[in-house]
Amino acid sequence: MLNLPAAVGLLAPMSEGESSEGYNPPTISEFFPEQVIGEGTFWGLTRIDLIALLMTGAVCLFFISAFRKPSLIPGKLQNVGEMALDVVYDNVIDEVMGVKGRKYAPLLMTLFWLILAFNVTGILPMMHIAVTSVVGVPIVFAIASYVAFNYAGIKEHGVGQYFKLNLFPAGVPKPIYLLVTPIEFISTFLLRPVTLTIRLLANMMSGHLLLVLFFGATSYFLFESSGLIQLVAIPSYLMGLIFVFFEIIVTLLQAYIFTLLTAVYIDGALSHEH
Amino acid sequence: MHPALEPDGEHVAHSAVGSLLGGVLVWGGVGILLDHWLGTGRALTAVGVVVGFLTGFFIVYVRFGRDE
C-alpha cells in the first residue's frame, strides 16, 4: 500500500525511546537528535547541523555564482540574484530606513536569506526540520541584530548620548523618568534580543510539531488501527497538508519579520528624536 | 536625504510592543518582590502591573503618538 506521508517525504522520524505500542505524539526530543558524525567529540554534528551546513553552502554558492562576474546586462543567474536582493531592498531597507539603510544591506540580506533558507528546511522533503527550530540558531541571529543596532547607535551618537536618547525620551516630566527609564532599559537592551529569538524559535518549533503530529497520526490511523477508525487518516492527512501550506507562509513571514525588526531597531538607534 | 526616500516612520511602531511588555514585566516584577518582602499578598503586584501598563502606554504615546 502507498505510504502517503512518506511519499511526500514529510513524515519526520519519531522521537527516540518511544514505546512501540499505540500512537506516540512528537516530543521535544525531536529537536535534539543524536550526533551522526564525530559522535562524542566537541565538533560532533547532528543531522540538523548537517542541514545547516548544507543550506549555508547553498546560499553562499547561489550568491557567489550570481555575482561572481557582475555585468551591466545581467545574465540569467545574475538576474535571479538581483531579484533576490530587490526583495530585501524594496520591502525592508528602502521601506524602513530609506537611502541611509543601504550600508546595512549586507547584514539585512544575509539575515533574510539565511533565515529563510534555515526555515524552509522544515518543509523540504528529506530534511523536514527547520534549522531555526534549535535555539542556538535564532540566538546567533538575534545577537547579530543586537550588536548591529547598538553599534549603529553608538557610532552615530556616541555612548553617552545613545543611552540618554534611549533611556530618557524627550518630553517626559523629570519625575516620570523614575517609571519610564527602567522600562526603556529592559525593553530596548534586554527584551529585544529575547523576543527576536523566541518569536523565530517558537514559530518554527510549533510548525514542526504540528506537521509531525498530523502526519504521524495519519500513519498511525492508516497502518496501526483497523476498521472505520482508519478513515480518520483522511482528515488527519488533510490537516497536515493545510499546515504545510501554512508553514510556507510562516517560513517567509518569520524571515521577513526578523529582518524588518532588525532594520527598525537600527533605524531607531540612528534616529535623533527618540 | 532625498525626500522620496524618506521612510515614513510607521514601522517604528513595531517597537511599541517592547515598551508595553517591558512596562508590565518591570513594574509587575517590582510588585511581586515588594509583595514577598512586605507580605502584602497580591496587592502590590496588581498595582505594579497597572502602573507598568499605563507607563508603557505613555512611552508609546510620547515616542510615536505625538505630532501626528
Interface residues (C-beta under 8 A of the other chain):
Chain A: D94 E95 V96 M97 G98 V99 K100 G101 P169 A170 G171 V172 I176 L179 V180 P182 I183 E184 I186 S187 T188 L191 R192 T195 L260 L261 A263 V264 Y265 D267 G268 S271 H274
Chain B: M1 H2 L5 E6 P7 H11 V12 H14 S15 V17 G18 S19 L21 G22 G23 L25 V26 W27 V51 G52 T55 G56 F58 I59 V62 R63 R66
